[in-house]
């Protein structure tokens, strides 16, 4: 009986398949900008471009106008430990979806500097205050402004 070692290329291919299946960011698009400071969807009358702001360690953050803002993993941008517009803690445990945009205002509320905008049932954006960001929005086809 002889022992044949498996081809190392087989193991490499297997590693890539497992990494992709687990939702790893190993296959992330290099042209995608992560909106680490703020994201604002385009107003209804300007359906062309969203505003994506990237934290560069100083103020003001770098600003981009982008044609496509969505995450490849289909998750919306989210924030953690949020309160509603009346200051009541949300009953959700974990992340809260920021479907209408995300911004930071450190001066107005030091405990909850993240402003998470979320569309209500009527389609109106409401502002929730959150402690920290969880999932950033990602945008592509951007131009710096």
C-alpha positions in Angstrom: 0.0 0.0 0.0 1.3 3.4 -0.9 0.4 6.7 0.7 -0.3 9.4 -1.8 -0.1 13.0 -0.5 -3.0 15.2 -1.7 -2.0 18.0 -4.1 -1.4 21.3 -2.2 -3.4 23.1 -4.9 -6.4 21.0 -3.7 -6.0 22.4 -0.2 -5.7 26.0 -1.5 -8.8 25.7 -3.5 -10.6 24.2 -0.6 -9.5 27.1 1.6 -10.9 29.6 -0.9 -14.2 27.8 -1.1 -14.6 27.6 2.7 -13.6 31.3 3.1 -16.2 32.4 0.5 -18.9 30.2 2.0 -18.4 31.7 5.5 -18.9 35.2 4.2 -15.3 36.2 4.7 -14.3 39.6 3.5 -11.4 37.8 1.7 -13.1 38.4 -1.6 -14.0 42.1 -1.0 -14.0 44.5 -3.9 -10.9 46.7 -3.8 -12.8 49.6 -5.4 -15.4 49.8 -2.6 -15.2 52.7 -0.1 -16.3 52.0 3.4 -18.3 55.0 4.8 -16.6 55.1 8.2 -17.8 58.6 9.1 -21.2 59.2 7.5 -23.5 58.0 4.8 -26.5 59.8 3.4 -28.7 58.4 0.6 -29.5 60.7 -2.3 -32.7 62.7 -1.9 -35.6 61.4 -3.9 -35.3 64.2 -6.5 -31.6 63.3 -7.0 -31.5 59.6 -7.4 -28.0 59.7 -8.8 -25.6 59.8 -6.0 -25.2 59.1 -2.3 -22.9 61.0 0.0 -20.2 58.8 1.7 -17.8 60.3 4.2 -14.6 58.5 5.3 -12.9 59.1 8.6 -9.4 60.2 8.0 -8.4 60.9 11.6 -9.1 64.7 11.4 -11.9 67.0 10.6 -13.4 67.3 8.0 -13.7 63.8 6.8 -13.1 63.0 3.2 -16.3 63.3 1.1 -17.3 61.3 -1.9 -20.4 61.3 -4.1 -21.1 57.7 -5.1 -23.4 56.0 -7.7 -23.8 52.7 -5.9 -24.1 52.2 -2.1 -24.9 48.8 -0.9 -23.0 46.0 0.8 -22.2 42.8 -1.0 -23.3 40.8 2.0 -26.8 42.5 1.7 -26.6 43.9 5.3 -27.7 47.4 5.9 -25.5 49.8 7.9 -26.2 49.3 11.6 -25.4 50.8 15.0 -25.5 49.4 18.6 -27.1 50.5 21.8 -29.6 53.0 20.4 -32.4 55.2 21.9 -35.4 56.4 20.0 -36.1 60.1 19.2 -37.7 60.5 22.7 -34.6 59.1 24.5 -36.1 55.7 25.3 -33.9 52.6 24.9 -34.9 50.4 22.0 -36.2 46.9 22.8 -33.9 45.4 20.1 -30.9 43.5 21.4 -27.9 44.1 19.2 -27.7 46.1 16.0 -30.3 48.6 14.7 -30.6 49.2 11.0 -29.7 52.7 9.8 -31.7 52.5 6.5 -31.9 56.3 6.0 -28.3 57.2 6.7 -25.7 57.5 9.5 -23.7 60.4 10.9 -21.6 61.3 13.8 -22.0 64.3 16.1 -19.7 63.9 19.0 -20.5 67.4 20.5 -24.2 66.9 20.9 -24.2 63.7 22.9 -21.0 62.2 24.2 -22.6 58.9 25.4 -24.4 58.4 22.0 -22.5 60.3 19.3 -23.9 58.2 16.4 -27.0 59.5 14.6 -28.7 56.5 13.0 -31.6 57.5 10.6 -34.2 54.9 10.1 -37.3 55.0 7.9 -40.6 54.5 9.8 -43.6 52.7 8.4 -44.7 55.8 6.6 -41.3 56.3 4.9 -40.3 59.2 7.1 -36.7 59.2 8.4 -36.4 59.3 12.2 -33.1 59.9 14.1 -32.0 57.5 16.7 -29.0 58.1 18.9 -26.5 55.2 19.2 -23.4 54.4 21.2 -21.3 52.9 18.4 -21.3 51.9 14.7 -21.5 48.2 13.9 -21.7 47.7 10.1 -20.5 50.4 7.7 -22.2 51.2 4.4 -20.1 50.5 1.4 -20.1 52.5 -1.9 -18.5 52.2 -5.3 -18.1 54.4 -8.4 -17.3 57.4 -6.3 -15.7 60.8 -6.9 -14.1 62.9 -4.2 -15.7 66.3 -3.6 
